[in-house]
Amino acid sequence: MADPNHADLVDQIRTSEHETEALANRIANADESTTEPAEFAAMRAEQEHHRKHILQCKSEIDQRKWLDGSLTLTVA
């Protein structure tokens, strides 16, 4: 994925990966006695949003490669 044509998407993927990791750490380190369940749910929802964004970016990269002809699919 080091293709400069996809640099914007690669940057978005990296940012979302960092955000996902940061949220995982926040969830793991949150004090369950003082953190509201709604706050946990919001952090998990945001984490899921970032995961979906990563998948969308990867899909967009694949689509661009397919259109450029640099990605070919083989059927086994």
N, C-alpha and C positions, 0 to 999 in steps of 0.2 A: 504494500500500500504506500510505498514511498514515491509514487508517481506525482510530479508537481501539479498535474491536472486535478488531483484529488486532495491537494493540501488542505483546502478549507474543510473538507469532510473529515480528514484525518485529525485535524485540530479539534473539531467538534467531538469526535470520538474520544480523544485524550481528555478533553475537559469533562465530558460526561463520566468517563472512567474514574477520574479524580473525585468528582462530586459523589459518585456512587460509593467509593471507598470512604470518603469523609463521612457520609451519612451512616454507613455501616459502623464506623467507629463511634459516632455520636449515639447510635442506638445501643451498641454494646456497652458504652460507658454511662448511659443514662441511669439515673437513680430511679428505680421503679416506684419508690415510696413518694417521690415528689414530682414525677413526670406524669402528666395526664395521659390516659389512654388515647385521647384524640391527637395528642402531640406525637405519640408513637406512630399512630396511623398516618398522620401527615408526613412524617419522615419516611415511612415505608412507601407511601404513594409517590413521593418525590423520587425515591430510589428507583421505583418501577418505571417512572417517567423517563429517567436517565437511561435505564436499560433499553427501553423501547426506542429511544432516540439513537442509541448506539446501533441497534439492529437496522433502523431506517437508514442511517448513514452508510452502513456496510452494504445494504441493498442498493442504495444509490450508486455507490462505487462500482458494484457488480454490473448494474445497468449501463453505466457509462462505458465500462470496459467492453461490454457486449456490443454496444453501439459502435465503439471504435474498432471492433474486430479483434481486440487483444484478449478476449475471454471466449473460450470455446467450451461447449458442454459435450461430454462424451457419455454415451449410454452403455452401461455394462451388460 
